[in-house]
Amino acid sequence: MAGPENEIAAGTGGRGHLRVSHADREQVIGTLKAAFVQGRLVKDEFDLRVGQALAPRTYAELAALTADLPTGLHFGMSRAPRPVRDAARLMCAGAVLTLAALVTVLVTLGGVRSAAAHDLTGGQWPTVMLTQTGFWLASAPIGAGVWLWLAWANGRGYHWARPAFVAFFCALTIVPFFGLGRDALPYTWADVIAATVLWLVALVVMVLIFSETASPYYQRRAATRAATPAKGTGR
């Protein structure tokens, strides 16, 4: 099937002298963006052609802007690929699991106190609650917010979203080990399972957002924003 840009080129024979609509220009600009991402146009030439496409032009003039490009190029940015969408859903699930882990900590505090009874006196427990347990309880809502923020950013395809999630994944990997220190409270099995499930969700997200299918989406979004300041055509 012929793409929109092919329809414009095909119509030049009978209506080449007619002026194009805004939608026609946007279709051609999408083709130019796709060519730029694939390396068929350098940045200066891309900016020049986009500027020419924005001016009121006839079908014949507009078709000339893509006449030297392969047919079928399309810069579809309306929807993220499935791996990115799945990753965003898992990040939202990660936010829910983080809050669930908070509930798990609250429920298992009795077991933690019993396990630590031989190391703590009655007067030391409130201090431990404030310094150690309190820290984890306060950080859980923040962690849930970070999960949701990264879900939004990756779903939008921001180029910095993947490195940000890598940093978050490293934190999820490293921070629990601080709880294994000599002065830390003992874990219950419920706490360990909750932390493991959360880490596995983050691992799957890493695989999805760095998959071969997902990577071009982030690259295309970055290319669109790179063109936006110069010509104001991106979103």
N, C-alpha and C positions, 0 to 999 in steps of 0.2 A: 504494500500500500504506500502511496506517495505521502510524504509528510507535508506539513503546512507550507514549508518553504518551497517544496516542489509545486504545490498548487499555485503559489504566487508566480513562479517562473513559467508555469504552463499557461497562465492566464495573460501573459504579456502580449500574446499574438493578437487577441481581440480587444483587450482593454489596457494596453500598455500605457496609454496616454492619460488614464484616469488616476486620480489621487488615491493613495492607500489610506486605510484606517489605522487607528492606534493599535488595534489588535494585530494587524498585519506587520507593523513595525516591531511589535514585541516578539512575534514569531521569528522574524529575521534576527533580532538581537539574541534570541535564545540559540539560534544556529551559530552565531558568531561566538557566543560564550562557550559552546561545546567545542568549536574549533580551537579556541584559545586554550582550553583545558587540555586538549589532546596535542597541543604543540604545533598546530597547523598555522597559527597566527602568532606573531610576536606581540608584545604588549603595546608598542606604539601603533602598530597597524590595527590591532584590535580596538584601541581607543579611537582611532581615526574613523574606522568603519561604523562604530557605534554612534559616534557623533553625526555621521552622515545619515544614518538610519533614523535618528531622532527628528531630523528636519522634514518638513512636508515634502514628499517626493511621489513620483508616479510609480506605477507597478514596474515599469521597465527600469527605472533608475534603482528601485529597491532590489529587484532581482539581480542587478549587476553586482551588488555587494557580496553576494554568495555564489556567483556564477563559477568561480574557480575552486569551490569547496565541494567535497563529496556529498551526494544526496543522502538524506536520511539522518543527518546530524540533528540532534535535539537535546536541549539543555533542560531536562525535566527536573525541577527542584521542588515541586509541590508536595512530594511525599518522600520520607526517608525510606531506604531499603529495609527489608524485613529484619536483618540482623540488628540494625540500629533501633528499630521499633521494639524488638524483643528485649534488647539491652535496656532500653528506657523503662519497659515494664518491670524488668527484674530490679532495676534501681528503685522503683517505687515500692516493690516488694521488700527490698532491702531496708527502706525506711520503716515499713511496718514491722519487719523482723527485729530491727533495732529497738523499737518500743516494746516489742514482745520480750526481748532479752532483758529490758529494764524490769518488766513484770516478773520475769524469772528470778532476777536478783532479789527483788523484794520478797518473793515467796520463799526463797531458799536462805534467807538471812538467818533463820533459826538453826538450820543445819550448819551454816558457816560458823555461827557462834559456838555451837556445840563442839565442832572440830577444833576450834581455836581455844577452847576453854582451858587447856593445860598451859597455854602460853600467855593468857590474858587474865587479869584480875577483873572483878566487877567494875571497878572505877575506870579501867582502861578502855572498856568497850565503847562508851560514848565518844571518846577521842578518836578511836579507830573509825567509828561511823562517820565522823566529820572529815577526817583526813583521807581515808581510802574509799570506803563505800560511798560516801557523799560525792566524791569526785566522779565516780562512774555513773552515779544516778544523774548528776547534773550534765554530764557529757552526752548521755543518750539522746535527749531531745535535739542537741546540736548536731549529733551524728545523723539523726533522721532528716534534719533540714539539709545537711550536705548531700545526702542521697537524693533528695528531691531536686535540689539545685542542679546536680550533675545529670539527673534524668532529663531535665528541661534543656540544659546546655547541649548534651549529646543528641537529643532529639532534634534540635535546631541545626546541628552540624557545625557548631563553632570549632574552629581549628584548635583552640586551646583546651577543649573539653576532654579530649583523650589524655593529654599529659596530666590534666588535673585529676582525672580518675586514677591514673597510675600512681600519683602521689597519695591519693586516698587509699588505694589498695595497699600500698606499702605501710601506711599507718595502721590499717586493719591487720596487717601481718606482724608488725613489730610491737605495737603497743601492748597486746596481750602478754607478751613475754616479760614485760615489766612486772606483771602480776605474779611471776614465778620467782621473784626475788625472795631472799631469806626472810625479810620482814613483812612479806605480803600475806594477806589472808588466804586460807586454803579455798580451793574451788570445790563446788559440788558437781556431780555428773551433769545435772541440768544446765549449769553454767557453761560447762565445757561443750556440751552438745549445741547450745544456742550460739556460742561463739564460732564453732566449726561450721554450722549451717550458714551463718552470715558470711564467713570467709569463702565458702564454696560458691555462694551466689555472686560475690565479687569476682571470683576467678572466672566464672562463666561469662560475666559481663565483659571482662578483659578480652576473652577469646572472641566474643561477638563484635566488639567495636574495632578490633584490629584485624578482623577477617578481610579476605580479599574483596568481598562484596561491599563491605562497609567503607573501606578506605577511599574509593573514588568520591563518595558522597561528601566527606569532609573536604576533600581537595576541591570539589566543585563549589562548595559553599565559600571556601577561602578565595577562590578565583572571582566569584561574584562580588564579594566585599572589597576585593582589591580594585575592582573597576568602579565601585560605587562613588568614592570620593571624586574621581576624575570626571565622571559624566552623569552621576546620579541616576543610574539605570537599575542598580541592584536593590534588593530588599533588605 
